[in-house]
Amino acid sequence: MLEDALAKKLQLSFSSDRNPYLDPILVGGMQPDGMDLQSTVMQSSRIFWYQLHEARFDISEMSISSYLISLARGDDTWVGLPIFHSHHFFHTWSIIRTDAGIERPEDLKGKRMGVMEYQMTAAVWMRGALLHEFGVAPEDMEWWMERTEQSSHGGATGFKAPPGVKLNRIPEDTNIGVMMSEGQLDAAVFYHRDPASVDRSRIDLMSRPDIRHLFPDAATESERYYQSTGLHPVNHCIVVRRSLLEKHPWIALNVFRTFRAAKDDVVAQGRQLMEPYFQTGAFPSDRRSAVAADPLPYGVKANQKLLETVTQYVYEQGLTARKVEVEEMFAPSTLGL
């Protein structure tokens, strides 16, 4: 009986990095109606490489910037779903050398900036914040990129340095961590030393006294940025193989509803865990309404400004020859969500 039931369901491969909002699906067994997702947990940079180079999985997490670049180039392998499980204030992740003469973002002009991959969405948001909030353009810095042509996402999307941007490739026998520690770089978009990623850096930079974050108080800057822009940047979405969706268009809504239900379950558990703090007065009772709100909604409508901004940033930074419209990004059945 079980074998018969499974045979009637679509057997699909799915991959994403670990994320609390996706865990009910990745490890909790939650499944969309009509599908049996075979989940593979993988570091996100590797997922993107496999999807952009090989289209390995039917459904996966995807870099928004690389997806936009692919669409602008006419690659229609993937269709997006408005599932946004990864939000951060990326510009607050930037690190600097304390002896580089950088006290504020404006001091980055003329500095040497390390980046794992120039086209990565976190870097897009960081450059957008620097330009629109602090008047520092990408052309004002000298960029050093760690990923090689073979290991980069740009190797699959035809990446070339945008006009006016001075971009160097970091030699393969070194990396951002070494160059920051030796004073060969003044700053980095952010620092990542996960051995499961495609990146090479391994040094613990943040334990060094000569390295600090550009924004020492990231929480204060995050709040300021949000109040100024109304944006809580997102870097990943979920994509489905287009050929699969054309054959089974119902997949889009079924996946969206299941992923939204997974997030709602996690949020509800979080609120339940917070209840003793409200009951005992540790948290003010007038904050209940704030906790009841959803700061990370899924769907196109609730994220329209965010999506318009990231598509504009990718275009104005020279990563696409045209501005991709938000309506191009997502399955038609999800545009009204």
C-alpha positions as CSV (number, residue, x, y, z in Angstrom):
1,M,0.0,0.0,0.0
2,L,2.8,2.4,0.9
3,E,4.6,1.6,-2.3
4,D,1.4,2.3,-4.3
5,A,0.9,5.6,-2.6
6,L,4.5,6.7,-3.2
7,A,4.3,5.6,-6.8
8,K,1.5,8.1,-7.4
9,K,3.5,10.9,-6.1
10,L,6.2,12.8,-8.0
11,Q,9.6,11.7,-6.8
12,L,11.6,14.9,-6.8
13,S,15.0,16.0,-5.6
14,F,15.4,19.0,-3.3
15,S,18.4,20.7,-1.8
16,S,19.0,23.6,0.5
17,D,21.3,24.6,3.4
18,R,20.1,24.1,6.9
19,N,17.6,26.8,8.0
20,P,15.2,26.8,10.9
21,Y,12.3,27.8,8.5
22,L,13.1,24.8,6.2
23,D,13.9,22.2,8.9
24,P,10.3,20.8,9.0
25,I,10.8,19.8,5.4
26,L,14.5,19.0,5.5
27,V,14.5,16.9,8.6
28,G,10.9,16.8,9.9
29,G,9.3,14.9,7.0
30,M,6.8,17.6,5.9
31,Q,6.0,17.1,2.3
32,P,4.0,19.0,-0.4
33,D,0.8,17.4,-1.6
34,G,1.4,15.1,-4.5
35,M,5.2,15.0,-4.0
36,D,7.9,13.0,-2.3
37,L,10.8,15.3,-1.9
38,Q,14.2,13.6,-1.5
39,S,16.1,16.2,0.5
40,T,19.8,16.8,0.4
41,V,21.3,19.3,2.9
42,M,24.2,21.1,1.4
43,Q,26.1,24.3,1.9
44,S,24.4,26.9,-0.2
45,S,27.4,28.0,-2.4
46,R,27.8,24.4,-3.5
47,I,24.1,24.0,-4.3
48,F,24.2,27.1,-6.5
49,W,27.3,25.8,-8.3
50,Y,25.6,22.5,-9.0
51,Q,22.4,24.1,-10.1
52,L,24.0,26.7,-12.3
53,H,26.5,24.3,-13.9
54,E,24.6,21.0,-13.9
55,A,20.9,21.6,-12.9
56,R,21.4,18.7,-10.5
57,F,18.2,19.1,-8.3
58,D,14.5,19.5,-9.3
59,I,13.9,22.1,-6.6
60,S,16.5,24.0,-4.6
61,E,17.6,27.1,-2.8
62,M,19.0,29.6,-5.2
63,S,21.0,32.8,-5.2
64,I,18.7,35.6,-6.2
65,S,21.5,37.6,-8.0
66,S,22.7,34.6,-10.0
67,Y,19.1,33.7,-10.9
68,L,18.5,37.3,-12.1
69,I,21.7,37.2,-14.2
70,S,20.7,33.9,-15.7
71,L,17.2,35.2,-16.6
72,A,18.7,38.4,-18.1
73,R,20.9,36.2,-20.3
74,G,18.0,34.2,-21.6
75,D,18.6,31.1,-19.5
76,D,15.1,29.9,-18.5
77,T,16.1,26.6,-16.8
78,W,14.5,27.7,-13.5
79,V,11.3,29.3,-12.3
80,G,11.3,31.1,-8.9
81,L,8.9,30.7,-6.0
82,P,8.5,33.6,-3.6
83,I,9.9,31.8,-0.6
84,F,12.4,34.0,1.2
85,H,13.9,32.2,4.2
86,S,17.3,34.0,4.4
87,H,17.2,37.7,5.4
88,H,20.2,39.7,6.8
89,F,21.5,43.2,6.9
90,F,24.5,42.2,4.7
91,H,26.4,45.5,4.8
92,T,26.8,45.1,8.6
93,W,28.9,41.9,7.9
94,S,31.7,43.9,6.3
95,I,35.1,43.7,8.1
96,I,38.1,46.0,8.0
97,R,41.7,46.2,9.1
98,T,42.0,48.6,12.0
99,D,45.2,50.2,10.5
100,A,43.6,50.9,7.1
101,G,42.3,54.3,8.0
102,I,38.7,53.3,7.9
103,E,36.5,54.8,10.6
104,R,33.2,55.1,8.6
105,P,31.8,53.7,5.4
106,E,32.8,56.7,3.4
107,D,36.5,55.9,4.2
108,L,36.3,52.8,1.9
109,K,36.9,55.0,-1.1
110,G,40.2,54.0,-2.6
111,K,40.5,50.9,-0.4
112,R,41.2,47.2,-1.4
113,M,38.0,45.2,-0.9
114,G,37.9,41.4,-0.8
115,V,34.9,39.5,-1.9
116,M,34.3,35.8,-2.4
117,E,32.3,36.3,-5.5
118,Y,31.5,39.7,-7.0
119,Q,28.0,38.8,-8.2
120,M,26.8,37.1,-4.9
121,T,23.6,38.6,-3.6
122,A,25.1,39.6,-0.2
123,A,27.7,41.7,-2.1
124,V,25.0,43.2,-4.3
125,W,23.1,44.4,-1.1
126,M,26.3,45.6,0.5
127,R,27.3,47.7,-2.5
128,G,23.7,49.0,-2.8
129,A,23.8,50.1,0.8
130,L,27.2,51.8,0.4
131,L,26.1,53.7,-2.7
132,H,22.6,54.7,-1.6
133,E,23.2,55.3,2.1
134,F,26.8,56.5,2.2
135,G,27.7,57.7,-1.3
136,V,30.4,55.0,-2.0
137,A,30.2,53.5,-5.5
138,P,31.6,50.2,-6.5
139,E,34.0,52.1,-8.8
140,D,35.5,53.8,-5.7
141,M,37.1,50.7,-4.5
142,E,39.6,48.1,-5.8
143,W,38.0,44.6,-5.7
144,W,39.7,41.3,-5.1
145,M,37.7,38.2,-5.8
146,E,38.6,34.8,-4.3
147,R,36.6,32.3,-6.3
148,T,38.2,31.0,-9.5
149,E,36.4,30.8,-12.8
150,Q,35.9,27.1,-12.2
151,S,34.6,27.4,-8.6
152,S,32.5,30.5,-9.1
153,H,28.8,30.9,-10.0
154,G,29.9,33.5,-12.5
155,G,31.7,30.8,-14.4
156,A,28.2,29.5,-15.4
157,T,26.6,32.9,-15.9
158,G,29.2,34.5,-18.1
159,F,30.4,37.0,-15.4
160,K,32.7,39.8,-16.5
161,A,33.7,42.7,-14.4
162,P,31.2,45.6,-14.9
163,P,32.5,48.6,-16.8
164,G,34.5,51.0,-14.6
165,V,35.0,48.4,-11.8
166,K,38.6,47.4,-11.1
167,L,38.5,43.7,-10.3
168,N,41.4,41.4,-9.6
169,R,41.4,37.6,-9.1
170,I,43.1,36.5,-5.9
171,P,45.8,33.9,-6.7
172,E,44.9,30.3,-6.0
173,D,47.7,29.9,-3.5
174,T,46.2,32.5,-1.2
175,N,42.8,33.7,0.0
176,I,40.9,36.6,1.6
177,G,41.8,35.5,5.1
178,V,45.5,35.4,4.4
179,M,45.4,38.7,2.5
180,M,43.5,40.4,5.3
181,S,45.8,39.2,8.0
182,E,48.9,40.3,6.0
183,G,47.6,43.7,5.1
184,Q,47.2,43.0,1.4
185,L,43.5,43.8,1.7
186,D,41.9,46.7,3.7
187,A,38.4,45.3,4.0
188,A,36.1,42.4,2.9
189,V,32.4,42.3,2.1
190,F,32.1,39.6,4.8
191,Y,34.3,36.7,6.0
192,H,33.4,33.1,5.5
193,R,35.6,30.1,6.5
194,D,33.2,27.2,6.3
195,P,35.1,24.1,5.1
196,A,31.9,22.8,3.4
197,S,31.8,25.8,1.1
198,V,33.6,26.4,-2.2
199,D,35.7,29.1,-0.6
200,R,39.3,28.8,0.6
201,S,39.7,31.0,3.6
202,R,40.2,29.2,7.0
203,I,42.0,31.7,9.3
204,D,40.0,32.9,12.4
205,L,40.2,36.6,11.5
206,M,37.7,37.8,14.1
207,S,40.0,36.8,17.0
208,R,42.7,39.2,15.8
209,P,43.0,42.6,17.3
210,D,43.7,44.3,14.0
211,I,40.4,43.1,12.4
212,R,36.9,44.4,13.3
213,H,33.5,44.9,11.7
214,L,33.0,48.1,9.7
215,F,29.9,48.7,11.9
216,P,31.0,47.8,15.5
217,D,27.3,48.0,16.6
218,A,25.6,45.9,13.9
219,A,22.2,45.9,15.7
220,T,22.1,49.7,15.8
221,E,23.1,50.1,12.2
222,S,20.6,47.4,11.1
223,E,17.8,49.2,12.8
224,R,18.9,52.6,11.3
225,Y,19.0,51.0,7.9
226,Y,15.6,49.4,8.2
227,Q,14.0,52.7,9.5
228,S,15.7,54.6,6.6
229,T,14.8,52.2,3.8
230,G,12.1,49.8,5.0
231,L,14.2,47.0,3.6
232,H,15.2,43.7,5.3
233,P,17.4,42.3,2.5
234,V,16.9,38.8,1.2
235,N,19.5,36.8,-0.7
236,H,18.0,33.4,-1.6
237,C,14.7,32.1,-2.9
238,I,13.5,28.7,-4.1
239,V,13.5,27.6,-7.7
240,V,11.9,24.7,-9.6
241,R,13.0,23.2,-12.9
242,R,10.9,24.9,-15.6
243,S,10.4,21.8,-17.7
244,L,8.9,20.1,-14.6
245,L,6.6,23.0,-13.8
246,E,5.4,23.1,-17.4
247,K,4.4,19.5,-17.1
248,H,2.9,19.8,-13.6
249,P,2.0,23.5,-13.0
250,W,0.3,22.6,-9.7
251,I,3.8,22.1,-8.2
252,A,4.3,25.8,-7.7
253,L,1.4,26.4,-5.3
254,N,1.8,23.1,-3.5
255,V,5.4,23.8,-2.7
256,F,4.8,27.4,-1.7
257,R,2.0,26.4,0.7
258,T,4.0,23.7,2.3
259,F,7.1,25.9,2.8
260,R,4.9,28.6,4.2
261,A,3.2,26.1,6.6
262,A,6.7,25.0,7.7
263,K,7.7,28.5,8.5
264,D,4.4,29.2,10.3
265,D,4.9,26.1,12.4
266,V,8.4,27.2,13.4
267,V,7.2,30.8,14.2
268,A,4.4,29.4,16.3
269,Q,6.8,27.3,18.3
270,G,8.9,30.3,18.9
271,R,6.0,32.3,20.2
272,Q,5.0,29.5,22.5
273,L,8.6,29.4,23.9
274,M,8.4,33.2,24.5
275,E,5.2,33.0,26.5
276,P,6.8,32.4,29.9
277,Y,8.8,35.5,29.4
278,F,5.6,37.6,28.9
279,Q,3.8,35.8,31.8
280,T,6.6,36.6,34.2
281,G,7.2,40.2,33.0
282,A,10.6,39.5,31.7
283,F,9.3,40.8,28.4
284,P,6.8,43.8,28.5
285,S,3.3,42.6,27.7
286,D,2.8,45.5,25.2
287,R,5.4,43.8,22.9
288,R,3.0,40.8,22.2
289,S,1.7,42.6,19.1
290,A,5.2,42.9,17.7
291,V,5.9,39.2,18.3
292,A,2.6,38.4,16.6
293,A,3.6,40.2,13.4
294,D,5.5,38.3,10.7
295,P,8.7,40.2,9.9
296,L,9.7,37.7,7.2
297,P,6.6,37.1,5.0
298,Y,6.7,34.9,1.9
299,G,5.0,35.9,-1.3
300,V,5.5,38.6,-4.0
301,K,3.1,41.3,-2.7
302,A,4.6,41.6,0.8
303,N,8.1,41.7,-0.7
304,Q,7.5,43.9,-3.8
305,K,9.7,46.8,-2.6
306,L,12.5,44.4,-1.6
307,L,12.3,42.6,-5.0
308,E,12.2,45.8,-7.0
309,T,15.2,47.0,-5.1
310,V,17.4,43.9,-5.6
311,T,16.5,43.8,-9.4
312,Q,17.4,47.4,-9.7
313,Y,20.7,46.9,-7.8
314,V,21.8,44.0,-9.9
315,Y,21.1,46.1,-13.0
316,E,22.7,49.4,-11.8
317,Q,25.8,47.5,-10.7
318,G,26.3,46.3,-14.2
319,L,25.6,42.6,-13.6
320,T,22.7,42.5,-16.1
321,A,22.3,44.3,-19.4
322,R,18.6,45.0,-18.5
323,K,16.5,45.2,-15.4
324,V,14.6,42.0,-14.9
325,E,11.0,42.6,-13.9
326,V,9.7,41.0,-10.8
327,E,7.0,39.3,-12.7
328,E,9.6,37.4,-14.7
329,M,11.1,35.9,-11.6
330,F,8.2,33.8,-10.3
331,A,5.7,31.2,-11.4
332,P,2.5,33.0,-12.7
333,S,0.3,31.2,-10.1
334,T,2.3,32.7,-7.3
335,L,2.4,36.4,-8.4
336,G,-0.8,37.2,-6.6
337,L,0.4,35.8,-3.3
